[in-house]
Amino acid sequence: MAQVLEQETRRETTAEQPVAPAETSASSVATNRVSRTSVTSAHVGDYNDRAIQLVWWIVGFVDIVLAIRFLLKLLGGSTVSGFVTFMYNITQPLVAPFHGIFNTTVQGRSILEPESLVAIAIYSLIGWGIVSLIRMMTRTRRAEGA
């Protein structure tokens, strides 16, 4: 997916001196013309490539943060730790829409929280949908004869 950033067209036309063969008269001498056209173009990555990379980066970041939350809950991370509290606080709004879908299982300090896994799957699907929409909206149309 490359886009033409700059295009320069240059035309040259030169006329050569008439050449008169020995057998022909001066009135039937033709002038030879040479015409050259050159096109220079530079291709750069499209902006939609950057947008797609940004969407996947955001989705990847959210998924990793949610996976860390899932592991901390599963392994019984102590809320005394600042890091654990920080991770729970920043991921709470991401998991909140999915609370109540499944039962949360508690075994001692270990908590199996399937909401985190559902959130990872849903946010990945949303990212895939956004990327598909970007590609669909910016797709170049092919020539009908091709």
C-alpha positions in Angstrom: 0.0 0.0 0.0 2.1 2.8 -1.2 1.0 6.2 -2.3 2.6 8.5 -4.9 4.0 11.4 -2.9 5.5 13.4 -5.7 5.3 13.1 -9.4 7.3 15.0 -11.9 6.7 14.7 -15.7 9.2 16.1 -18.2 8.7 16.2 -21.9 11.5 16.8 -24.4 11.0 17.3 -28.1 13.9 17.7 -30.3 14.0 18.3 -34.1 16.8 16.9 -36.1 18.1 18.6 -39.2 16.6 17.4 -42.4 18.5 14.7 -44.2 18.3 14.8 -48.0 19.2 11.6 -49.7 21.0 11.9 -53.0 18.1 10.5 -55.0 15.3 12.7 -53.6 14.5 16.3 -54.2 14.7 19.0 -51.5 10.9 19.3 -51.4 10.4 15.7 -50.2 12.8 15.9 -47.3 11.1 15.3 -43.9 12.1 16.5 -40.4 12.6 13.7 -37.8 11.2 14.5 -34.4 12.1 12.6 -31.2 9.8 12.9 -28.1 10.8 11.6 -24.7 8.7 11.5 -21.6 10.1 10.6 -18.2 8.1 10.2 -15.0 9.7 10.3 -11.5 7.7 9.2 -8.5 8.6 8.6 -4.9 6.6 6.1 -2.9 6.1 6.3 0.9 4.0 4.3 3.4 0.4 5.3 3.6 -1.1 6.9 6.7 -3.4 4.0 7.0 -0.4 1.8 7.7 0.5 4.0 10.6 -3.1 3.9 11.9 -3.2 0.1 11.7 0.1 -0.1 13.6 -1.3 2.3 16.2 -4.5 0.3 16.7 -2.6 -3.0 17.1 -0.1 -1.3 19.5 -3.0 -0.1 21.7 -4.8 -3.4 21.6 -1.5 -5.2 22.4 -0.9 -2.9 25.4 -4.4 -3.3 26.8 -4.2 -7.1 26.4 -0.8 -7.3 28.1 -2.1 -5.2 31.0 -5.2 -7.4 31.4 -3.1 -10.5 31.2 -0.9 -9.2 34.0 -4.1 -8.5 36.1 -5.3 -12.1 35.4 -2.0 -13.6 36.5 -1.8 -11.4 39.6 -5.3 -12.4 40.7 -4.7 -16.1 39.8 -1.4 -16.2 41.8 -2.8 -14.2 44.7 -1.0 -10.9 44.3 -0.9 -9.0 47.6 -2.6 -5.6 47.5 0.0 -4.4 50.0 2.4 -4.1 47.0 2.1 -0.8 45.2 2.6 -2.4 41.8 -0.3 -4.8 42.3 -2.6 -2.1 43.6 -1.6 0.1 40.6 -2.4 -2.7 38.1 -5.7 -3.4 39.7 -6.7 0.3 39.7 -5.8 0.9 36.0 -7.4 -2.3 34.8 -10.6 -2.1 36.8 -12.4 0.2 34.2 -11.3 -2.2 31.4 -12.8 -5.3 33.2 -15.8 -3.6 34.7 -18.2 -4.1 31.7 -17.6 -7.9 31.9 -18.2 -8.5 35.6 -21.0 -10.9 36.3 -20.7 -12.9 33.1 -19.1 -15.8 34.9 -18.7 -16.8 38.5 -15.5 -15.8 40.1 -13.8 -18.7 41.9 -11.8 -18.0 45.1 -9.4 -20.5 46.5 -7.5 -19.0 49.5 -5.8 -15.9 48.1 -6.0 -17.1 44.5 -8.8 -15.7 42.4 -9.8 -17.1 39.0 -11.3 -14.1 37.2 -12.6 -15.1 33.8 -13.7 -11.5 33.2 -10.1 -10.6 32.4 -9.9 -13.3 29.7 -13.3 -12.2 28.2 -12.0 -8.6 28.2 -8.8 -9.7 26.4 -10.9 -11.5 23.7 -13.4 -8.7 23.2 -10.8 -5.9 23.0 -8.8 -8.0 20.5 -11.9 -8.5 18.4 -12.7 -4.8 18.5 -9.1 -4.0 17.4 -9.4 -6.5 14.5 -12.7 -4.8 13.5 -11.2 -1.4 13.5 -8.2 -2.5 11.5 -10.6 -4.2 9.0 -12.6 -1.1 8.7 -9.5 1.0 8.0 -8.3 -1.4 5.3 -11.8 -1.5 3.8 -12.2 2.3 3.7 -8.7 3.0 2.3 -8.5 0.1 -0.2 -7.3 1.2 -3.7 -9.7 0.3 -6.4 -8.3 -1.8 -9.2 -8.9 -1.1 -12.9 -12.0 -2.9 -14.2 -10.0 -4.4 -17.1 -7.4 -5.9 -14.8 
